[in-house]
Amino acid sequence: MEEFLQHIINGLNLGAGYALIALGYTMVYGILQMINFAHSEVYMIGAFSAFYGSRFFNLTEHPGWGSFFAALALAIVACSSLGLLIERFAYRPLRNSPKTNALITAIGVSLFLQFSGQVVFGADPKLFPSVLEDYALWTYGNVQLRLFDVTILSVACVAMLLLNFFIQRTRVGTAMRAVSFSFRSATLMGINVNTIIMVTFIVGSALAGVGSVLLGLKYSKIDPLMGTLIGLKAFVAAVLGGIGNLPGAVVGGLLMGLSEEMVVAYLSSTYRDALAFGLLIFILLVKPSGLFGQSKVEKV
């Protein structure tokens, strides 16, 4: 039982990270009906921005909450800026082109950032800076609830609640929901569609930045290709919850993290990565719209 509780804690931590990244996928899909495959590399850039920023400002010399939030701010600013640039120069010129063009461009941007990262940062893995000291807050037998566990879950929950408030309670959030419903109707209502899409990319990328710092604290190792696999898993989480549905992305991320942790604990770590693709195939066969998604009938 104690071992099971520890795996639950670990799975929730991992799932919270997946959920933050999945929200970026699902927000862009909800607005543009496209998959931003470059989103996983935005996550990678966030981790390296926190890494080099922490070294530049000597944050590791004084680990604590101040250093942690400074690293978080660095990652958010870097990811938001990159998301804005990707939207403005890669996707906006293709707005009226076939969706296949945007999909190919997204894959191209992803590959460009991966290999550019290897040139700029080096291909060798690096250890995420210790901007916060970890220690056990609560112990029950072999079960430990550590500071990193509470920090990851708390910051992730706050980020998700702020996103929900932003989407549901602000004018910009209302405009985002209008644009996701209909470009044409939103334009007729006086909404600047380009601005709303830009804000969507900024917010989604900022969430990836938060996830990069939280998972960097927990799992330490970062490298230029780190976004590939975790991005695919976050995408599966978004599809599992119902891509385009924000609560679904959160639930999908948590289920993905818990499932992965249980597979590692009770089956074999060999099947850890295969789980994501197995889940994706299963979802597409059984319920393509996801747990919270709604099937749409299109007239041809």
Summary of the structure (lengths in Angstrom):
residues: 300
radius of gyration: 19.1
end to end distance: 54.5
largest distance: 62.7
contacts: 1053
relative contact order: 0.20
helix: 76%
strand: 4%
